[in-house]
Amino acid sequence: MKKLIITILMSASILASYAQEGRSNIDKIEHLKAQKVAFMTEKIGLSTSDAQRFWPVYNEYSAKKDSLHHTRVKERMAMNKDLDKLSDKAKTESLDKQKALQWEEDKLDKYYYNEFKKILTIDQVIKLYDAEYEFRMRLIRQIKEKKEASKREEKMPVS
């Protein structure tokens, strides 16, 4: 019964994501986070008590990882924007900073992997990483489908 409810909620939320044209970016992000929680809770097979212990730790991990990743991407974009104008020293400093941020992400992953093992069974940890990957691939597929639908609409003659 629990899986049926989660499946229905996921289906409804995916359909709702197509109808969110008027929403603000913050609303869209919050909606996406709710989808991810429902999806991962089902895929991992979290009990209520597991979920109460897991989600605060996962949310902390996710926020830290997102922050590091965002900073690294901004640094890369800034470097690439002016690549031809930068000195070799500036390029090296920027790349060094990007690599340091990437290594921080790796350390974060290692730390939280051990934290997750304290909360979840090893099978659930495996399912966690599989669920993250599957959710990301679903988002990418949805984005591609939405872009393709927009392109088809643009090509349709107006009557």
Buried (B, 14 or more C-beta within 10 A) or exposed (E): EEEEEBEEBBEEBEEEBEEEEEBEEEEEEEBBEEBBBBBBBBBBBBEEEBBEBBBEBBEEBBEBBEBBBEBBEEBBEEBEEEEEEBEEEEEEBBEEBBEEBEEBBEEBEEEBEEBBEEBBEEEBBEBBEEBBEBBEEBBEEEEEEEEEEEEEEEEEEEE
